[in-house]
Amino acid sequence: MSFGDLSAVRQAVVAGFGARRLLVVGDLMLDRYLWGEVQRISPEAPVPVLRLRRETEVAGGAANVARNLAALGLSVELAGVTGQDAAGERLRQRLGEAGIGTSAVLSTSERGTSTKTRAIGNHQQMLRIDCEEDLPLPGLLEEALFASIRPQLAQRDGLLLSDYAKGVLSGNLCQRLIQAARACGCPVWVDPKGRDFSRYQGATLITPNRLELAQALGLGNDAPLPALLDGAERLRQSLGLTALVVTLGEHGMALINAQGQQPFPALAREVFDVSGAGDTAIAVLAAALAAGLAGADAVALANLGAGVVVGRLGTAQLDSADLLAALDDTSAVSPMAKILTLPALLERLQQWRAQGERIVFTNGCFDLLHAGHVSYLEQARRYGQRLIVGLNTDASVRALKGPQRPLMPEADRARVLAALAAVDAVVLFAEATPLELIRAIRPELLVKGADYRPEQVVGADEVQRYGGQLVLIPLLPERSSSALIAALESISQASLITDH
């Protein structure tokens, strides 16, 4: 995944997004989980028997959005309605434990607290039981909720409306909140529901999913993506939005603004549970925008965060450490982000080693990358968690191999290496040998091809002296850049003879 300014994104995450102050309004829920094992089918009916091992409860719905924001380091106030019941009390307790303000959370005897109970057997969701009401709030209760929210708007850096269509965010309340927020200069971000998006008129940004967008546009559920995105631009203009971000499931996200359409492909991750992924996406997006990140970088970060939580079971919470780990997972960032200067590499090494990861180092010219190179690098990567490739600059290649080499310039060679999944970082060196680079990196494992003898490997003594290990890897037979070049020259000469 590509970021326009990866350094600024990392800095924002590390700084807790500047501890910006956000207000979240929406439908509050308590998510309950029954965890157990399934080993047999019931003799009473053809259904699995869940042997219950434990029960957990977390804040859900708009409260889960607030929970994610608080975990990312923001100051969060939550507004909504709970019932005067045990579930409502437990939800307030969970919110208090997360450090979320609840002065605008009202309780009422006129409706119960929305509760979703999920049965999880052998790491798979088997059943969900919903206990909820989706009727609009009575007029007096809605007025009381607005009165509790309005004084806080001027003190907040953003308003986030999390609409689960359970009756709290009526069209009237949405419009009053949006107008009051914009009058205070407070941006409004909306996670919408329903077919009628006119209630979000004047918001800064909305984040429908593909189905929600299709319904709002009056299109079928199988509408092609180009038609959806074109319709999204018309919707953005008609609602007076600065931007619209549509979440596309396995296809990632797309940003639609005045500059056009920008896709953000999904990350290749195994999906265990999509519960709360939308909450995480809007939370990360709002946090990033509140911290002043560019819109495209904010969407890319939200896409990254959503990719993390779908790999977990339950209504997952994302924190800054999760985001940083994902940012540092070089399979999740653009290949260009793997090409580093030595100072930038040393900074990244600190993060990797703090996570207990073993560093593997190898080096070479890698002119005309071929299957032998790929096999060699894949084997090298298996000896640790991170593989760093030291790459000779053009000048050092010429000094080693003569004035006709390299055939590919250093920028191209670095780019091709960085595209390999086995490679975590590429760093250029201009010296005749990588010895100084090895001394700076201090890899746990130094790798070279088995065509070298141990005493011939530059840096081997250095690495073994501090407890590292030298590994010599067998090479694929009859695979070499020199052989490729010789074959190309032979073809070229044969062509010249034929032409004459």
Residue pairs with C-beta under 8 A, 6 or more apart in sequence:
1 264
1 265
1 267
1 300
1 303
1 304
1 332
1 333
1 334
2 300
2 333
2 334
2 336
2 337
3 9
3 297
3 300
3 301
3 333
3 334
3 337
4 294
4 296
4 297
5 293
5 294
5 297
6 327
6 333
6 337
8 293
8 294
8 297
9 288
9 293
9 297
9 300
9 301
9 327
10 324
10 327
12 18
12 288
12 291
12 292
12 293
13 72
13 301
13 320
13 323
13 324
13 327
14 320
14 324
15 73
15 291
16 72
16 73
16 74
16 320
17 72
17 73
17 74
17 287
17 288
17 290
17 291
18 290
18 291
18 292
19 73
19 74
19 75
20 74
20 75
20 157
20 158
20 287
20 290
20 291
21 74
21 75
21 76
21 77
21 155
21 156
21 157
22 69
22 74
22 75
22 76
22 77
22 156
22 157
22 158
22 159
22 160
22 286
22 287
22 290
23 76
23 77
23 78
23 79
23 104
23 149
23 152
23 153
23 156
23 158
23 159
23 160
24 62
24 65
24 66
24 69
24 76
24 77
24 78
24 79
24 160
24 162
25 62
25 78
25 79
25 80
25 104
25 149
25 159
25 160
25 161
25 162
25 168
25 169
25 177
26 61
26 62
26 65
26 80
26 160
26 161
26 162
26 163
26 164
26 168
26 169
26 191
27 61
27 62
27 80
27 114
27 162
27 163
27 164
27 165
27 166
27 167
27 168
27 169
28 59
28 60
28 61
28 62
28 63
28 78
28 80
28 81
28 82
28 91
28 105
28 113
28 114
28 168
29 59
29 60
29 61
29 62
29 63
29 64
29 91
29 113
29 114
29 115
29 116
29 132
29 164
29 166
30 57
30 58
30 59
30 60
30 87
30 88
30 90
30 91
30 94
30 113
30 114
30 115
30 116
31 57
31 58
31 59
31 60
31 64
31 115
31 116
31 118
31 275
31 314
31 315
32 55
32 56
32 57
32 115
32 116
32 117
32 118
33 55
33 56
33 57
33 58
33 117
33 118
33 120
33 314
34 50
34 52
34 55
34 117
34 118
34 119
34 120
35 52
35 53
35 54
35 55
35 56
35 120
36 50
36 51
36 52
36 53
36 54
36 119
36 120
36 121
37 50
37 51
37 53
37 121
37 122
38 48
38 49
38 50
38 51
38 121
38 122
38 126
39 49
39 51
40 48
40 49
41 47
41 48
41 49
42 48
42 49
48 121
48 126
50 119
50 121
50 126
56 314
57 90
57 94
58 64
58 67
58 94
58 314
58 315
58 317
59 66
59 67
59 91
59 94
59 95
59 98
59 100
60 114
60 116
60 276
60 315
61 114
61 162
61 164
61 166
61 279
62 78
62 80
62 162
62 164
63 78
63 80
63 91
63 94
63 95
63 100
64 276
64 279
64 315
64 317
65 160
65 162
65 191
65 279
65 282
65 283
66 76
66 78
66 95
66 98
66 100
67 94
67 95
67 98
67 100
67 317
68 279
68 280
68 283
68 284
68 317
68 318
69 76
69 160
69 283
69 286
69 287
70 76
70 98
70 99
70 100
71 98
71 317
71 318
71 319
71 320
72 283
72 284
72 287
72 318
72 319
72 320
72 323
73 320
74 287
74 290
75 101
76 99
76 100
76 101
77 100
77 101
77 102
77 103
77 104
77 152
77 156
78 95
78 100
78 101
78 102
78 104
78 105
79 104
79 105
79 145
79 148
79 149
79 152
80 104
80 105
80 106
80 145
80 168
81 105
81 106
81 107
81 108
81 111
81 137
81 141
81 145
81 168
82 88
82 91
82 92
82 105
82 106
82 107
82 108
82 113
83 107
83 108
83 109
83 111
83 112
83 113
84 107
84 108
84 109
85 112
85 113
87 112
87 113
87 115
88 107
88 112
88 113
91 113
92 102
92 105
95 102
95 105
96 102
103 148
104 145
104 148
104 149
104 152
106 141
106 144
106 145
106 148
108 141
110 138
110 141
111 133
111 135
112 131
112 132
112 133
114 130
114 131
114 132
114 133
114 166
115 130
115 131
115 132
116 128
116 129
116 130
116 131
116 132
117 128
117 129
117 130
117 131
118 125
118 127
118 128
118 129
118 275
118 314
119 125
119 126
119 127
119 128
120 126
120 313
120 314
123 272
123 313
125 273
125 275
125 313
132 166
133 166
133 167
134 165
134 166
134 167
135 167
136 142
136 167
136 170
137 145
137 167
137 168
137 170
137 173
142 170
142 172
142 173
145 168
145 173
146 173
146 176
146 177
149 177
150 180
153 159
153 177
153 180
153 181
153 184
153 186
154 184
154 186
156 186
157 186
157 290
158 186
158 187
158 188
158 189
158 286
158 289
158 290
159 177
159 178
159 181
159 186
159 187
159 188
159 189
160 188
160 189
160 190
160 191
160 282
160 283
160 286
161 169
161 174
161 177
161 178
161 188
161 189
161 190
161 191
161 200
161 203
162 191
162 279
162 282
163 169
163 174
163 190
163 191
163 192
163 193
163 194
164 193
165 193
165 194
169 199
170 199
171 196
171 198
171 199
174 190
174 199
174 200
175 199
175 201
175 202
177 188
178 188
178 200
178 201
178 202
178 203
179 202
181 187
181 188
182 188
182 202
187 204
187 205
187 289
187 290
188 202
188 203
188 204
188 205
189 203
189 204
189 205
189 206
189 207
189 282
189 285
189 286
189 289
190 200
190 203
190 205
190 206
190 207
191 206
191 207
191 278
191 279
191 282
192 200
192 206
192 207
192 208
192 212
192 216
193 212
194 212
194 215
194 216
195 215
195 216
196 216
197 206
197 208
197 216
197 235
197 239
198 239
200 206
200 239
200 241
201 239
201 240
202 239
202 240
203 239
203 241
204 241
204 242
204 243
205 241
205 242
205 243
205 244
205 245
205 285
205 289
206 239
206 241
206 244
206 245
207 244
207 245
207 246
207 247
207 278
207 281
207 282
207 285
208 216
208 244
208 246
208 247
209 246
209 247
209 248
209 249
209 278
210 228
210 246
210 247
210 248
210 249
211 221
213 228
213 231
213 232
213 235
213 246
214 220
214 221
214 223
214 228
216 235
217 223
217 228
217 231
217 232
217 234
217 235
219 227
219 228
219 231
225 248
225 251
228 246
229 246
229 254
229 256
229 261
232 244
232 246
232 254
232 256
232 261
233 244
233 256
233 261
235 241
235 244
236 243
236 244
236 256
236 257
242 257
242 258
243 255
243 256
243 257
243 295
244 255
244 256
244 257
245 253
245 254
245 255
245 256
245 285
245 299
245 302
246 253
246 254
246 256
247 253
247 278
247 281
247 306
248 254
248 266
249 266
250 266
251 263
251 265
251 266
252 263
252 264
252 265
252 266
252 267
252 303
253 263
253 264
253 266
253 281
253 299
253 302
253 303
253 306
254 261
254 262
254 263
254 264
255 261
255 262
255 264
255 295
255 296
255 299
256 262
257 295
262 296
262 299
264 299
264 300
264 303
266 303
266 307
267 303
267 304
267 307
267 332
268 331
269 307
269 308
269 310
269 311
270 311
271 310
271 311
272 310
272 311
272 312
272 313
273 310
273 312
273 313
273 314
273 316
274 310
275 314
275 315
275 316
276 309
276 314
276 315
276 316
276 317
277 306
277 309
277 310
277 316
278 306
279 315
280 302
280 305
280 306
280 308
280 309
280 316
280 317
280 318
281 302
281 303
281 305
281 306
282 302
283 305
283 318
284 298
284 301
284 302
284 304
284 305
284 306
284 318
284 323
285 298
285 299
285 301
285 302
288 297
288 298
288 301
288 302
289 295
289 298
293 301
301 323
304 323
304 326
304 327
304 332
305 318
305 322
305 323
305 326
307 326
307 332
308 316
308 318
308 322
308 323
308 326
309 316
309 317
309 318
324 351
325 355
326 332
327 333
328 348
328 351
328 352
330 337
330 338
330 423
330 424
330 425
331 421
335 415
335 418
335 419
336 415
336 418
338 418
338 423
338 424
338 425
338 426
339 414
339 415
339 418
339 425
339 426
339 427
340 348
340 425
340 426
340 427
341 427
342 427
342 437
342 440
345 388
345 425
345 427
345 441
346 440
346 441
348 425
349 359
349 441
352 359
352 385
352 386
353 359
357 384
357 385
357 386
358 383
358 384
358 385
358 386
358 444
358 445
359 384
359 385
359 386
359 388
359 441
359 442
359 443
359 444
359 445
360 380
360 381
360 383
360 384
360 386
360 387
360 388
360 443
360 444
360 445
360 446
360 447
361 387
361 388
361 389
361 390
361 438
361 441
361 443
361 445
361 446
361 447
362 376
362 377
362 380
362 387
362 388
362 389
362 390
362 446
362 447
362 448
363 389
363 390
363 391
363 392
363 429
363 434
363 437
364 373
364 389
364 390
364 391
364 392
365 391
365 392
365 397
365 400
365 401
365 405
365 406
365 413
365 481
366 373
366 389
366 391
366 413
366 416
366 417
367 397
367 401
367 405
367 406
367 407
367 408
367 413
367 481
368 407
368 408
368 481
368 484
368 485
369 413
369 416
369 417
370 479
370 480
370 481
370 484
371 476
371 479
372 475
372 476
372 479
372 480
373 479
374 420
374 422
375 475
375 476
375 479
376 449
376 473
376 475
376 476
377 387
377 389
377 417
377 420
377 422
377 423
378 422
379 473
379 474
380 387
380 422
380 447
380 471
380 473
381 387
381 422
381 423
381 424
383 445
383 447
383 471
384 444
384 445
386 424
386 425
387 422
387 423
387 424
387 425
388 424
388 425
388 426
388 427
388 441
388 443
389 417
389 423
389 425
389 426
389 427
390 427
390 428
390 429
390 434
390 437
390 438
391 410
391 413
391 414
391 417
391 426
391 427
391 428
391 429
392 400
392 410
392 428
392 429
393 410
393 428
393 429
393 430
394 406
394 409
394 410
395 430
396 429
396 430
396 431
396 432
397 405
397 406
397 410
398 405
398 406
399 432
400 432
406 413
407 485
408 416
410 428
414 426
414 428
417 423
417 426
418 426
427 437
429 436
429 437
431 437
433 458
433 459
434 458
434 459
435 458
435 459
435 462
438 446
438 458
438 459
438 462
438 463
439 459
439 462
442 463
442 466
442 468
443 463
443 468
444 468
444 469
445 463
445 468
445 469
445 470
445 471
446 457
446 459
446 460
446 463
446 468
446 469
446 470
446 471
447 470
447 471
447 472
447 473
448 457
448 470
448 471
448 472
448 473
449 472
449 473
449 474
449 475
450 472
450 473
450 474
450 475
451 475
452 472
454 460
454 470
454 472
457 470
457 472
460 470
463 469
463 470
464 470
